[in-house]
Amino acid sequence: MTFRKTVQALAASILCCGLLASAASAATELKHWPKEARAKIEAMIRANAHQGQYATFDMDQTTYRYDLLDPLLAYMDQKGLLTRETMDPAMKIIPFRDSPEFEGGKENMTSYYWRLCAMHDLISYPWASQIFSGFTLKELKKNLDEMLALKQPIKRQVWDGDKVVTVELPIPRMFRGMQELYAKLRENGIDVYIMTAAHEEIIRMVASDPKYGYNIDPEKVIGVTVLLKDPNTGELTTSRMQISEGRYDQKKNLDLVTTSFLTNPMTWFEGKQGSTIGYINQWQRPIMAAGDSTGSDTYMLESVNVERGGIKLWINRKPGNPVEDKKARWTIEHADKSAAEQNELNMPVTANKNWIFIDPDTIM
């Protein structure tokens, strides 16, 4: 071998080693996960890496701790930006319930929303996204970032039965474990999608903003969708329409105004599974799904491809033994019931397999 070839070979070897070292150092570790759960997740990833697989995740109480729209509504309510006077009249679906016990003698928007929640989820879920109509996405992003920067919960007066009480709405806190998991999945060629029953545009402001640590492709955030309006031309659109037409521009959309008009996708309850079929893949099932809500996340979780070793990840809302949590117990019982139904139908029994239940404190 000539001297020149020797030098070239040595240089190539050094470059190769450098690239391998760089790749090794870049590999994300699941440091903020319980040992047993980490081992199962890593095994699933190894078995399905770089094979065109994908995963679907809920956002509120799953990707981060607590809800997002509730404190944002309360924050904008508190600032006087979201009021009965400024709200879209179509969103006044029940009368306000005023009382001298409220500050100023008038029921606030937070209390109004809480009363809708007490009526039925199918009323409150869409309303919580529709109520932000009239604001540009830029205005919503500004208020969202301000709210997330708060160190203390937001206090608001609400009706509790026939009494007016003061409640505290906690500020969402990012799950370090989820930040790690999303990064590791992507490093191994597994696409990460957000499938949320909250306002798609507002959720995207967290999921796809690098400062919050999740780095989700904005096109892969799927949630409750309202029409967006160009204030200059009157043109109506949605991010999902733009994405399907290959002309999505997240930055340009910031000047668009939200409306209260709902359109597909409608991602609450069975809508999550329907939207997975409609907007991700009609036939291929996710290799992992994660959620925290009975009913709303159930269909999505049960759609996991267990035959390929897929994982159903349940994030409890309260700390403690995960399987003793009330919602977790309901989920386990429902999974067993579903498995029995599968067996009766001579179907592969998968509903009660490959569940992992997580204490939220362990992934903070």
N, C-alpha and C positions, 0 to 999 in steps of 0.2 A: 504494500500500500504506500502510495506517495505521501510526502509530508502534507501536501495540500489536502488530500483525501482524508488523512488522519485528523487534521484540524476540523474539516467539515463534519466528519463523523462525531468528533468530540462535541462540537457545537450543537449538533442535532440532539445528541444524548443529553446535554445540559438543558436544552430547550424543552425536551420531552419531560425530563425530571421536574423542571420548573412548572410546566403546565399541570403535571400530576399533583405536585405539591400544592399548587394554587387551587386546583379542583378540590383536593382533600380539605384544605383550609376553609374553602367556601361552603362545604357541606354543612347544612344546618343540623344541629343536634336537638333532640326533644328533651331539653333539660328541665322544663317546667311541667313534666308529666309523671304521674305515679309509675313506678317501675313496671308493674304487671301490664298496665295499659300501654306503656311505651313499647314493650316487647311485642305485643300483639299488633300494634300499629306499624312498627318497623317491619315485621314479618309480612304483613299485607302489602306494604309498599314494595318490598323486595320482589315479591311474587308477581307484582303487576306493573313494575316500572317500565316506562317507555314502550307501552303497548296500546296507546291510544285510549286510556281509561280517563274517567273524570269523577269528581266528587261534588256533592251539593251540600251547602251549609246554610242554616238559618243564621240570622244576624243578632237580633235582640236576645239577650240572656244566653247566647251560644257563642258568638264570635267575640263579644265583650260582655261584661257584667251589667245587668239592668237593661231597661228599655231606653230607646232614643227619642221617639216622638213625644212621649209623655212629658219629660222634662223640657224639651224644646218648646212644646205648646205652653207649658207653665212659664217658661222664661219669657217668651214673647207676650204672653198674657200679662205677666208682671210688669213688663216694660211699657205696656199700653199699646203694643203694636197689633195685637190680635184681640179684638173686642167684639161685642155684639153689634157695635156700630160699623165696624170695618169688615166683618165677616160677610161672605157671600150669603145673601138672603136665603138661598136654597138650602143652606146648611142649618137653618133654624128649623129643626124638625119637631121639636117640642118647645113649650113655653119655658122661658127662664123662670127660676124660682127664687125670687128675691127675699131678703130677710134683713132686719136691722142688725143681725149678728155679723153680717158680712161688712167688711171695710167699705164704706160708702153706701151701704145698704143694698148693694146689688150683687147678685150671684156672678162670679167670675167665669171665664171660659174653661178653666181647669175643672171646676165643680160641675159645669154643664157636661163636659166630656165624661167625667166620672159617672154621672147619672146615666149616660148612654151606655157606658160599659156595664153597668149593673142590669141593664135591660137585656142585652144579648150581644155576643161577640160579632154576629153578622151585621149588627148596627154600628158598633163602635169601630171595628177594624177598618172598613172603608172610610168612615167619617174622619178618622184620625189622619188620613192622607188628604182627603178633600178639603179639610179646614184650612190648609195652608195656601189656598187659592188667592190670587191677587198679588203675590210676591214674585219678584224675579228670582231665578236660581242663585244669582249673586247675593241678593239680600238674605236668602235663607242660609247660604253658606256662611256668611258673616255672623249671623246670629247663632248658628250651630257651633262654630268655632269658639265663640265667646262663651256659650253655655258649657261646652266641654272643658273649658279652661277653669271653670269654677272649682273651688276646693271644698265647698260646703253644699249640702242639699238645698233645693229650692223649697221654700215654705209657702203653702197656699191654703186658703180656707175652702173646704168642700162640705157638701151635705153628707152626713152619715146617718141614714134613716131620717129622723126628724130633728137631728141636732147638727149644728154647724161646728165642725172641728178643724183644727189645723194639722195638716199632714206635711211630711217631708218627702220630696221626690229626689232620689239619689241620682248623682251624675254618673253616666256610664264610665266604666274603667276597663281599659283594654286587657284582654287575656293574653299574657305573654305566651302561654302554651299554644294558643291558636295562631299567633303570629309565627311561631316556630313550625307548627304543623302545615300551614299554608305554604310556607317557603319550602319545606321539605317535599311536599307533594309535587310542587312545580319543578323542583330540581330533578325529580324522578319522572318527569314527563306526564304527570297526572294533572289534568286541568282542574282548576278550582272555580266553582260557580257559587255565587250567593243567591239563595232562593228565600226571599223575605216577604212577610205579610205586611211590611211597612212601606212607606213611600219610596219608590225606586230611586228617585233623584236625590232625596235626602240621604238615604242609605249609601248611595254611591259616593257621597261627599266624605264619608268616613272610610269605606272599603277601599277606595281607589286613591286616597290621598296618602302619599308616602309617610307623612309625619305621624300617621296613626298605626303604621307598621304592618298593614295587611297586604298592600300592593296588589289588590285584585284588579285584573283588567276591567276597565269601566264597561266594556261590552258584555262582560260576564256577570254583571249584577242584574238580577231579575226580581222585580217587586211590583207592588201596587202601582198602577200607571194611570196618570191623568194627562189629558191633553195639555200641551204647551203652546203658547201663543206668541207670535212675533209682534211686539207692540207697535212696530212701524208699518208692517205690511198686512197684519191680521192673519198671516198664514198659520195654520194649525199643524202640529206635528207631535211626535213622541220620540224619545231616544230609540225605542224599539223599532219604530218605523224607519228611522234613519239608519240604524244598524243593518236592518234587512236589505236596505237599498244601497248599502256601502258608502254612505255619506255622513256618518256620525262624526261630530266635532264637539267634544265635551266642553272645551273652552268657549267656543262660539255660542253654545247653548246657554251660557250663564246669563245672557241678556234676555232670555225668553221668560215669559210670565206664566206661572202655573194657573191652571183653571181647576174647577171642581168636577169636571166631566170625566168620569171613569171610562177606561177602555182596556182592552187586553194588553198585557196579562193581568189577571185578577188572582192574586197569589195567596189567598187565605184558605185554610183547610184543604179540601181536595184540589183546590186550585194550584197548590205547589206541585203536586204530582202531574196535574194536567199541563202545567207550564213547563215542567221538565220534558214531557213528551213533545210539546209544541215548539219549544224554543232551544232545546239542547239536542235531544236525540229521541226519535220515536221508538226505536227498538233497543238501543243499548242502555242498560241500567247502570246507575252510578256504582262505583266500587266502594264508596263511603258516603254516608249521609250523617248529618249531625243536627240535633235540635233539642228543645227543652219543653215544648208545649204539647200537652195531650190534645189530640184532635187535629190541631193545626199542622203539626209536624209528623203525625202518625203515618199518613200515606207515603210521604217522602221517605221516611225511615224504612218502611216495610218494602220499599221498591229496590233496596240494595241487592246487588248481585252476590248473594251468599255463596253460590256455586263456585265463584272465583275467589272466595275467601274474603268477600266484602264485609265491612264493619258498619254497624249501627251505633253511633256515638250519642249518648244521652248526657247532657250537661244539666245537673241539678241546679235549682235556683238558690237553695240553702245549703250551707256547709253541714257536714256530718256524714254518717254512713250513707252512701248513695242509694243503696237498695232499700233503705228504710224511709226514704222521702215519699210523701204522699203521691206526688205525680209519677215518681219512678215506679211505685207499687202498682198504680193504675196501668202503667205502660207494660209492666211485666205480666200482669193478669190479662191484659188485652192481647199481648203477644201469644200467651198460652192458649187463649180462646181462639185466636186466629189460626194457630197451628193445628188445633183440633178440627177446625173447619176445613183447612187444607187437606188433612188426612181423610176426612169424610168424603171429600171430592176427588180422592185418589190423585192429589197433586203432590209435588215435592214439598215436604214440610220444612219451611225456612223461616216462618214468622218469629219463632222464639229462639233463633240461633244468632250467634255472633254479636251480641249486645255488649257494650261497655258503658258502665255508669260512672260518672265523674263528679267528685266533690269540687265545686267551683274554686274553693280556696287553694286546691292543689295545682291549679294552672294559672294562678294570678302572677 
